[in-house]
Amino acid sequence: MPVRIYHGGSDNVVLAENSRNAYSKLKLNGSKKVEYIEFQGIGHNSWTKAFAQQDFLSWIFSQKQ
């Protein structure tokens, strides 16, 4: 299943390091369709920036299990 991980680089609620580690572990365990997208200067509300990405909704709705 394809996975995209979005995180704010300045998040002080959930550290970006946690998402970086999750991405690394997924890759180490053979995940081929995993992406990590970090927004520099963005805090905990990275979803605002993620939803603003041009391909966000089309990517979400094109995924199949």
Chimera marker file (.cmm) of the C-alpha trace (Angstrom):
<marker_set name="trace">
<marker id="1" x="0.000" y="0.000" z="0.000" r="1" g="1" b="0" radius="0.5"/>
<marker id="2" x="1.483" y="3.399" z="-0.918" r="1" g="1" b="0" radius="0.5"/>
<marker id="3" x="2.197" y="5.671" z="2.031" r="1" g="1" b="0" radius="0.5"/>
<marker id="4" x="2.940" y="9.379" z="2.211" r="1" g="1" b="0" radius="0.5"/>
<marker id="5" x="4.198" y="10.795" z="5.483" r="1" g="1" b="0" radius="0.5"/>
<marker id="6" x="3.826" y="14.556" z="5.913" r="1" g="1" b="0" radius="0.5"/>
<marker id="7" x="5.472" y="16.385" z="8.790" r="1" g="1" b="0" radius="0.5"/>
<marker id="8" x="6.254" y="19.933" z="9.827" r="1" g="1" b="0" radius="0.5"/>
<marker id="9" x="9.971" y="20.416" z="10.350" r="1" g="1" b="0" radius="0.5"/>
<marker id="10" x="9.293" y="22.790" z="13.260" r="1" g="1" b="0" radius="0.5"/>
<marker id="11" x="6.697" y="20.594" z="14.972" r="1" g="1" b="0" radius="0.5"/>
<marker id="12" x="7.253" y="20.799" z="18.737" r="1" g="1" b="0" radius="0.5"/>
<marker id="13" x="4.321" y="18.513" z="19.621" r="1" g="1" b="0" radius="0.5"/>
<marker id="14" x="5.377" y="15.433" z="17.643" r="1" g="1" b="0" radius="0.5"/>
<marker id="15" x="9.022" y="15.583" z="16.602" r="1" g="1" b="0" radius="0.5"/>
<marker id="16" x="9.804" y="15.223" z="12.904" r="1" g="1" b="0" radius="0.5"/>
<marker id="17" x="12.451" y="12.691" z="13.922" r="1" g="1" b="0" radius="0.5"/>
<marker id="18" x="9.622" y="10.241" z="14.697" r="1" g="1" b="0" radius="0.5"/>
<marker id="19" x="8.313" y="10.425" z="11.137" r="1" g="1" b="0" radius="0.5"/>
<marker id="20" x="11.822" y="10.275" z="9.683" r="1" g="1" b="0" radius="0.5"/>
<marker id="21" x="12.437" y="7.107" z="11.699" r="1" g="1" b="0" radius="0.5"/>
<marker id="22" x="9.124" y="5.577" z="10.585" r="1" g="1" b="0" radius="0.5"/>
<marker id="23" x="10.008" y="6.320" z="6.950" r="1" g="1" b="0" radius="0.5"/>
<marker id="24" x="13.463" y="4.755" z="7.366" r="1" g="1" b="0" radius="0.5"/>
<marker id="25" x="12.054" y="1.618" z="8.984" r="1" g="1" b="0" radius="0.5"/>
<marker id="26" x="9.433" y="1.200" z="6.264" r="1" g="1" b="0" radius="0.5"/>
<marker id="27" x="12.146" y="1.483" z="3.600" r="1" g="1" b="0" radius="0.5"/>
<marker id="28" x="14.428" y="-0.945" z="5.459" r="1" g="1" b="0" radius="0.5"/>
<marker id="29" x="11.578" y="-3.448" z="5.624" r="1" g="1" b="0" radius="0.5"/>
<marker id="30" x="11.009" y="-3.371" z="1.885" r="1" g="1" b="0" radius="0.5"/>
<marker id="31" x="8.378" y="-0.690" z="1.353" r="1" g="1" b="0" radius="0.5"/>
<marker id="32" x="8.821" y="0.590" z="-2.180" r="1" g="1" b="0" radius="0.5"/>
<marker id="33" x="5.944" y="3.065" z="-2.280" r="1" g="1" b="0" radius="0.5"/>
<marker id="34" x="6.654" y="5.225" z="0.738" r="1" g="1" b="0" radius="0.5"/>
<marker id="35" x="7.377" y="8.951" z="0.604" r="1" g="1" b="0" radius="0.5"/>
<marker id="36" x="8.427" y="11.372" z="3.318" r="1" g="1" b="0" radius="0.5"/>
<marker id="37" x="7.562" y="15.028" z="2.848" r="1" g="1" b="0" radius="0.5"/>
<marker id="38" x="8.775" y="17.493" z="5.441" r="1" g="1" b="0" radius="0.5"/>
<marker id="39" x="7.683" y="21.124" z="5.390" r="1" g="1" b="0" radius="0.5"/>
<marker id="40" x="10.456" y="23.339" z="6.737" r="1" g="1" b="0" radius="0.5"/>
<marker id="41" x="9.298" y="26.129" z="9.033" r="1" g="1" b="0" radius="0.5"/>
<marker id="42" x="5.893" y="24.501" z="9.593" r="1" g="1" b="0" radius="0.5"/>
<marker id="43" x="4.810" y="23.423" z="13.063" r="1" g="1" b="0" radius="0.5"/>
<marker id="44" x="2.276" y="20.851" z="14.175" r="1" g="1" b="0" radius="0.5"/>
<marker id="45" x="-0.362" y="21.887" z="11.629" r="1" g="1" b="0" radius="0.5"/>
<marker id="46" x="1.407" y="20.344" z="8.623" r="1" g="1" b="0" radius="0.5"/>
<marker id="47" x="-1.963" y="19.060" z="7.384" r="1" g="1" b="0" radius="0.5"/>
<marker id="48" x="-2.764" y="22.583" z="6.136" r="1" g="1" b="0" radius="0.5"/>
<marker id="49" x="0.281" y="22.514" z="3.856" r="1" g="1" b="0" radius="0.5"/>
<marker id="50" x="-0.319" y="18.863" z="2.908" r="1" g="1" b="0" radius="0.5"/>
<marker id="51" x="-3.918" y="19.497" z="1.846" r="1" g="1" b="0" radius="0.5"/>
<marker id="52" x="-2.712" y="22.487" z="-0.196" r="1" g="1" b="0" radius="0.5"/>
<marker id="53" x="-0.447" y="20.289" z="-2.330" r="1" g="1" b="0" radius="0.5"/>
<marker id="54" x="-1.709" y="20.229" z="-5.897" r="1" g="1" b="0" radius="0.5"/>
<marker id="55" x="-1.832" y="16.433" z="-6.126" r="1" g="1" b="0" radius="0.5"/>
<marker id="56" x="-2.948" y="15.644" z="-2.562" r="1" g="1" b="0" radius="0.5"/>
<marker id="57" x="-6.569" y="14.696" z="-3.203" r="1" g="1" b="0" radius="0.5"/>
<marker id="58" x="-5.930" y="13.016" z="-6.548" r="1" g="1" b="0" radius="0.5"/>
<marker id="59" x="-3.142" y="10.948" z="-4.954" r="1" g="1" b="0" radius="0.5"/>
<marker id="60" x="-5.315" y="9.949" z="-1.974" r="1" g="1" b="0" radius="0.5"/>
<marker id="61" x="-8.272" y="8.924" z="-4.128" r="1" g="1" b="0" radius="0.5"/>
<marker id="62" x="-6.151" y="7.013" z="-6.649" r="1" g="1" b="0" radius="0.5"/>
<marker id="63" x="-4.800" y="4.571" z="-4.040" r="1" g="1" b="0" radius="0.5"/>
<marker id="64" x="-6.038" y="0.998" z="-4.070" r="1" g="1" b="0" radius="0.5"/>
<marker id="65" x="-5.271" y="-1.769" z="-1.633" r="1" g="1" b="0" radius="0.5"/>
<link id1="1" id2="2" r="1" g="1" b="0" radius="0.2"/>
<link id1="2" id2="3" r="1" g="1" b="0" radius="0.2"/>
<link id1="3" id2="4" r="1" g="1" b="0" radius="0.2"/>
<link id1="4" id2="5" r="1" g="1" b="0" radius="0.2"/>
<link id1="5" id2="6" r="1" g="1" b="0" radius="0.2"/>
<link id1="6" id2="7" r="1" g="1" b="0" radius="0.2"/>
<link id1="7" id2="8" r="1" g="1" b="0" radius="0.2"/>
<link id1="8" id2="9" r="1" g="1" b="0" radius="0.2"/>
<link id1="9" id2="10" r="1" g="1" b="0" radius="0.2"/>
<link id1="10" id2="11" r="1" g="1" b="0" radius="0.2"/>
<link id1="11" id2="12" r="1" g="1" b="0" radius="0.2"/>
<link id1="12" id2="13" r="1" g="1" b="0" radius="0.2"/>
<link id1="13" id2="14" r="1" g="1" b="0" radius="0.2"/>
<link id1="14" id2="15" r="1" g="1" b="0" radius="0.2"/>
<link id1="15" id2="16" r="1" g="1" b="0" radius="0.2"/>
<link id1="16" id2="17" r="1" g="1" b="0" radius="0.2"/>
<link id1="17" id2="18" r="1" g="1" b="0" radius="0.2"/>
<link id1="18" id2="19" r="1" g="1" b="0" radius="0.2"/>
<link id1="19" id2="20" r="1" g="1" b="0" radius="0.2"/>
<link id1="20" id2="21" r="1" g="1" b="0" radius="0.2"/>
<link id1="21" id2="22" r="1" g="1" b="0" radius="0.2"/>
<link id1="22" id2="23" r="1" g="1" b="0" radius="0.2"/>
<link id1="23" id2="24" r="1" g="1" b="0" radius="0.2"/>
<link id1="24" id2="25" r="1" g="1" b="0" radius="0.2"/>
<link id1="25" id2="26" r="1" g="1" b="0" radius="0.2"/>
<link id1="26" id2="27" r="1" g="1" b="0" radius="0.2"/>
<link id1="27" id2="28" r="1" g="1" b="0" radius="0.2"/>
<link id1="28" id2="29" r="1" g="1" b="0" radius="0.2"/>
<link id1="29" id2="30" r="1" g="1" b="0" radius="0.2"/>
<link id1="30" id2="31" r="1" g="1" b="0" radius="0.2"/>
<link id1="31" id2="32" r="1" g="1" b="0" radius="0.2"/>
<link id1="32" id2="33" r="1" g="1" b="0" radius="0.2"/>
<link id1="33" id2="34" r="1" g="1" b="0" radius="0.2"/>
<link id1="34" id2="35" r="1" g="1" b="0" radius="0.2"/>
<link id1="35" id2="36" r="1" g="1" b="0" radius="0.2"/>
<link id1="36" id2="37" r="1" g="1" b="0" radius="0.2"/>
<link id1="37" id2="38" r="1" g="1" b="0" radius="0.2"/>
<link id1="38" id2="39" r="1" g="1" b="0" radius="0.2"/>
<link id1="39" id2="40" r="1" g="1" b="0" radius="0.2"/>
<link id1="40" id2="41" r="1" g="1" b="0" radius="0.2"/>
<link id1="41" id2="42" r="1" g="1" b="0" radius="0.2"/>
<link id1="42" id2="43" r="1" g="1" b="0" radius="0.2"/>
<link id1="43" id2="44" r="1" g="1" b="0" radius="0.2"/>
<link id1="44" id2="45" r="1" g="1" b="0" radius="0.2"/>
<link id1="45" id2="46" r="1" g="1" b="0" radius="0.2"/>
<link id1="46" id2="47" r="1" g="1" b="0" radius="0.2"/>
<link id1="47" id2="48" r="1" g="1" b="0" radius="0.2"/>
<link id1="48" id2="49" r="1" g="1" b="0" radius="0.2"/>
<link id1="49" id2="50" r="1" g="1" b="0" radius="0.2"/>
<link id1="50" id2="51" r="1" g="1" b="0" radius="0.2"/>
<link id1="51" id2="52" r="1" g="1" b="0" radius="0.2"/>
<link id1="52" id2="53" r="1" g="1" b="0" radius="0.2"/>
<link id1="53" id2="54" r="1" g="1" b="0" radius="0.2"/>
<link id1="54" id2="55" r="1" g="1" b="0" radius="0.2"/>
<link id1="55" id2="56" r="1" g="1" b="0" radius="0.2"/>
<link id1="56" id2="57" r="1" g="1" b="0" radius="0.2"/>
<link id1="57" id2="58" r="1" g="1" b="0" radius="0.2"/>
<link id1="58" id2="59" r="1" g="1" b="0" radius="0.2"/>
<link id1="59" id2="60" r="1" g="1" b="0" radius="0.2"/>
<link id1="60" id2="61" r="1" g="1" b="0" radius="0.2"/>
<link id1="61" id2="62" r="1" g="1" b="0" radius="0.2"/>
<link id1="62" id2="63" r="1" g="1" b="0" radius="0.2"/>
<link id1="63" id2="64" r="1" g="1" b="0" radius="0.2"/>
<link id1="64" id2="65" r="1" g="1" b="0" radius="0.2"/>
</marker_set>
